[in-house]
Amino acid sequence: MTLQELTARVSQEFAKTYGRPPRWLVAAPGRVNVIGEHTDYNDGFVLPMAIERFAVMAADRSPDGNDKIWIRSVQSQAPAVLDPAKPLKPFPKGEWANYPAGVLAGFLARGIQPGGLEVLLHSTVPLGGGLSSSAALEVCTATLLEAVTGKNLDPVEKALLCQKAEHEFAGMPCGIMDQFISVMGRENHLLLLDCRSRQTDLVPMNDPSVAILIVNTNVKHELTGSEYPARRKQCETAAKILGVPALRDATADALERAKGNIDDVVYRRARHVIGEIERTIHAAEGIRAGNWPTVGQLMYASHYSLRDDYEVSCAELDAVVEIAESIGIKGGIYGCRMTGGGFGGCCVALVRANVVENITRKILADCKVKTGIDAAIFSSRPAAGATIIKG
Ligand code: GAF
């Protein structure tokens, strides 16, 4: 479904729910990270692209004139009711209302009052699939509040406000990648983001001979669990031992020299991050040069490092990568790796565009035989970041 078709549908759903057409329509994309995993909170580089899967919100003023914001979701029975008259507090852990609530809190803290709204949310970003459904929801909410109030935030401030919502309301100490790409994505481009300086470089990705495939294992992950914060701590420990502000500043040589003084797990976490930052820079160069076999090799290397050193993969993700390798360049796959936080979710594959259908059939069939899972596959061109469609 194109974004136009999706927003037309959400507009109709709004009219059915609230009995009138929406005054505002906004959308924000999910993302797939091509390479640069678990590097954002180490001040490193990431290389994500926005995907053609979106959180969309349709909205109008509340007819009763009060300041409450009612958000109904086509994916959930219970609405989220946000009342700016009372201090906003997080809802119980795991509730989707935390994402819009955290974003609204950020606007209120800046003295921006949106007033009462009735909202309908529809998201096509798979939930819990490592494709940033939560960042899409945060950025979509922020874009709606911008549209309603006419106050446009600077893109960096907007992304950071959304990241803060995720930290303080959803309890997930994420880095900056997901919110930045949902705000700043550009059609036909990847975003090379320096997570220290926050400088962004658009990397063109418009060669019609290649395609990005996203393989969803449908294995759900829970990143607010202990694993993600534990990885962050291990990285901080490694940086401290190496005497650098962040692992971005460490070299592979320095890590080898310090090996005797570092716990093996912490050593391997650092080895992943240091190697992954280098791979990300090389991959961006490879993409600019259209050197697809090199980019593919870097993607496989990233996966092995996430599997063996960072230990955030799982059997199903490993199976997808093994299947991709067995198909190989001859069969049209340049590279494949797990993407996102890990422990389930999706793999991203770089493939020859003219064999997408064959590859899709083969991966789905082999996955079923190897792991018993019913995976889902779709391809996406790099999409634009958040937009106001109406209003
Ligand atoms: C999750 C986080 F939200 C990101 O900030 C990033 O750390 C990613 O995991 C791993 O690269 O998506």
Residues whose N, C-alpha, C, O or C-beta is under 5 A from the ligand:
A	BS01	GAF	G36 E37 H38 T39 D40 C174 G175 I176 M177 D178 G340 G341
